[in-house]
């Protein structure tokens, strides 16, 4: 009977093993789930989290003991010298505050104690130390043991090394230039190259398959900090009405903690005295942030290792963008030099400056009351400058930039794919958790359509519609406010032009030195550009806070959703704010002015603004120069001087108070916090610059050169700021540059249209070409060969002075004699013609040529862009082979041992089940 029962038990075990094998092989059930179903995980290091309500009611808090500072200023460990500090929390001791509210302080203390107790229950180890300089401050050092790191590395799907990479790097195609690239590269004897590994998402039950030589070095400091921050962001500290409050961010925002940050590993100016310190901060400062390294390539692998992939991908993108700008800058400077060297051969400019041509052409007044007649030659200097920018090189450069921007975006995708592989972000499996601010508002209960389970959401569908409507309305209102400011600038232009026309010297011979360089048009343009820049900066400062308020009210679920939503709002605002004045000058100014006898009025009062006889291109160039230059200077003041001054003041106060040795965590606490949005403003600044470089580059070929110089400095300024002035950021994973990529692609598409329209409608190139090929020779012209002679006379229409309307407004023209006619910039029939003051045939030829040019240029550039996008794959063949090789090795290393592990585990389970069956049957049989 016993034998029969034992045979039956063995049969059941065998059938169970067959079923178990089928489930494992079909990936329906993992081994850990099976063990959990057999209650075998009970003693495998699982942490039981206490109930928050019971903790608060029973005062059963487990908080860290206070330890005295051991005097080692460079130490990155607890006082025992063994446990590494992975994070630091800072709070102010309520019992030592001079003035305090007892009730509020007691609530804060209990929340903090509950939070720290739950951190301990989650497996983290804490050690508290009072400040050396201010005994009210307490620093709580956090350490994650090996078991906690392994558990959360598996939860977060962190990729860790399997084996060293055996793929050989191909030799460079520019081997003969190795001496040059070696000068630009970082010295490998100082910053040693990181060993490359094949990696896979970590799994605790396959720990033996991973390349673990030293447990202390298996998780680098950045990974440790990221894991600890993941825990800190999700640990609860209060439970109210079944709604949990959790996360270190909320505690810092509410003032319960003053700061939370990972540690820099040493001082940036000198190496640490601790032999176990890698001194990565010192190396980054020396080889990356120091001005003497401005010509060197960036140590991207070390940046990524120290600051994380999100910081690394920003500097990789900025460096690549700067490298590509070098080519654009060279071509732009060449086009500028072409225009500069050929300005003396500019026929139409010579006609403007010639005393017998431009000096005898009387131009009509450009306003109603105070503006006098004026001679064309007073615009001689501006016409010479215009020859530099409005030349054939402008057309070549505009076409080149349309191709350049496509090459930049396509090659950046390839470079980004390489970095994704090298930095193990190809298949980023970490599921992003909801933001604490979102979770705190989750009060409505709904049924999930997929899981059919209850879940909490912050508002209903109707509430969400209301929020979206309110947010969209707020954004629209602020955009209208920007447009109103642009209209205000236009009104300023119209008003101040009359003043300058009346106040500036009226000597029409053009010999006055002030009038020679400072015409009413030039003075109006410069002052309006400066005022426009000031208004842009003011609105920019205000809207930053407004956009954050709108996005907070919108309440996105995840941090990525939050950043993307804020990105679109801020970029939309910045786009209108920075570019609206440029769009006005390029496409609206001087386009709808009528003619002297029948002018067009703004708001029924202000006469519309006209361009110089050579067009508005020079004014657009002036506007771009002032905004780009002023923006770069202002941003550097904000980014460099303000943090440096604040840190200098804080350091002065600390030195004056005490000469004591301060620990590493206290030195870092007194640095500046980076801010919640991190690199958001850095990206935004560069994308706005990218827009200036691409959207209006036809009017300013030196824009890429200015951007290149600015970016070379920007890289080192950002590096210096991160390394020396700010606390160390929490390392974050990132596959790419996020929402900025589609924004750049949209700008690239729009840039083709804007540059084509600038050449067609803003510059004078098309009218000159039409005159050269059609109207300089018969049947329209009198010259025997193609020439530009007579162009100015041909493009200035004639107006009879007696045809001026509203003579009651006053006659400001008596001092210049009895002029019967004057000239104005337009293509109209002269007085006495059957169709007087109507557009002539030259006008319609020019309009047809402009439209044809826009269509042809757009189609050519878009065709080239499409071909380039198709011809250049987003992922290179070499990178694909590396990815496939890693997947193959992952399968080989992990799945070859799968059967061995499964057989071993099945044997253990079978033995335990047989033992359990024997233990259950033996008493019954006995």
Buried (B, 14 or more C-beta within 10 A) or exposed (E): EEEEBBEEBBEEBEEBBEEBBEBBEEEEBEBBEBBBEEEBEEEEEEEEEBEBEEBBEEEEBBBBEEBEBBEBBBBBBBBEEEBBBBBBBBBBBBEEEEEBEEEEBEBBBBBBBBBBBBBBBBBBBBBBBBBBBBEBBBBBBBBBEEEBBBBBBBBBBBBBBBBEBEEEEEEEEEEEEEEEEEEEEBEEEEBEEEEBBBBBBBBEEBEEBBBEEEEEEBBBBBBBBBBBBBBBBBBBBBBEEEEBBBBBBBBBEEEBBBBBBBBBBBBBEEBBEBEEBBBBBBBBBBBBBBEEBEEBBBBBBBBBBBBBBBBBBBBBBBBBBBBBBEBBBEBBBBBBEBBBEBBEEBBBBBBBBBEEBBBEBBBBBBBBBBBBBBBBBBBBBBBBBBBBBBBBBBBBBBBBBBBBBBBBBBBBBBBBBBBBBBBBBBEBEBEEBBBBBBBBBBEEEEEEEEEEEEEEBBBEEEEBEEBEEEBEEBBEEBBEBBEEBBBEBBBBBBEBBBBBBBEBEBEBEBEBEEBBEBBBBBBBBBBBBEBBBEBBBEBBEEBBEBBBEBBEEBBBBBBBBBBBBBBBBBBBBBBBBBBBBBBBBBBBBBBEBBBBBEBEEBEEEBBBBBBBBBBBBBBBBBBBBBBBEBBBEBBBEEBBEEBBEBBEEEEEEBEEEEEEEBBBBBBBBBBBEBEEBBBBBBBBBBBBBBBBBBBBBBBBBBBBBBBBBBBBBBBBBBBBBBBBBBBBBBBBBBBBBBBBBEBBBEBBBBBBBBBBBBBBBBBBBBBBBBBBEBBBBEEBBEEEEEBBBBBBEBBBBBBBBEBBEEEEEEEBBEEBEEEEBBBBBBBBBEBEEEEBBEBBEBBEBBBEBBEEBBEEBBEBBBEBBEEBBEEBBEBBEBBEEBBEBBBEBBEEBBEEBBEEBBEEBBEEBBEEBBEEBBEEBEEEEE
